[in-house]
Amino acid sequence: MVIYKAKDYKDMSRKAANIISAQVIMKPSCVLGLATGSSPVGAYKQLIEWYKKGDLDFSEVKTVNLDEYKGLSKENNQSYYYFMYNQLFKHINIKLENTHIPNGIAEEEAAECERYNKTIHCLGGIDLQLLGIGHNGHIGFNEPNQAFEKNTHCVALTESTISANSRLFENAGEVPRFAYTMGIKTIMQAKKILVVVSGGDKAEIIKRAFTGPVTPSVPASILQMHNDVILVGDEDALSEILL
Ligand code: GLP
């Protein structure tokens, strides 16, 4: 694993955006695995800026997102589709038909998981997967568990995730209780993984995930087994693992 220490959120975002840009420049038709949450927003802003300057071209890029709330449609302003469209897709020249996110309002849960697995498989897998980490060590919505779930599945969100994500809703009662998420095997099959973290509130989980035992009770700990992980964090988030 390579660790880049950033001064602050802005610096972290620039460093992460540089790595994503390099991927897009080296392989214009690459498959990017994308994430939602506060951590990647700054990197998306930076990519948009470089695109507007003419430095980046997303016309052949394909994307697959990690997760989506069950029960929310694309038009719902709390859905991850809405987030991705507004934080990134609508500002760049990506073709919307090349962007993929689980369908939160699919009628059949199992069929939707199967469809999403196939979509990723047909694209040939993920070249670069961007990840944030939840306070309990979740990646995507792979919550702490007895075993690592391999493929796309529907999960019951934990109270800690519901409470962390409630900051983006009117109140905790509005946070969906279930979500679709890419599985751990699919994430681990990405050729390269870029983790972005900021803030002292993530320091403890970063220590557990990257220096503790590999266990499904800390899903991000599996990343220790991947041979090409880049962790970009600000000083506060990395304070427990770097002197
Ligand atoms: C959410 C998302 C994750 C994200 C995590 C951390 O639950 N499903 O994909 O990585 O929270 O979010 P944040 O970056 O806002 O701390």
Boltz pocket constraint, residues with backbone or C-beta under 6 A from the ligand:
constraints:
  - pocket:
      binder: B
      contacts: [[A, 35], [A, 36], [A, 37], [A, 38], [A, 39], [A, 40], [A, 66], [A, 67], [A, 131], [A, 132], [A, 133], [A, 134], [A, 135], [A, 138], [A, 139], [A, 140], [A, 141], [A, 161], [A, 165], [A, 196]]
      max_distance: 6.0
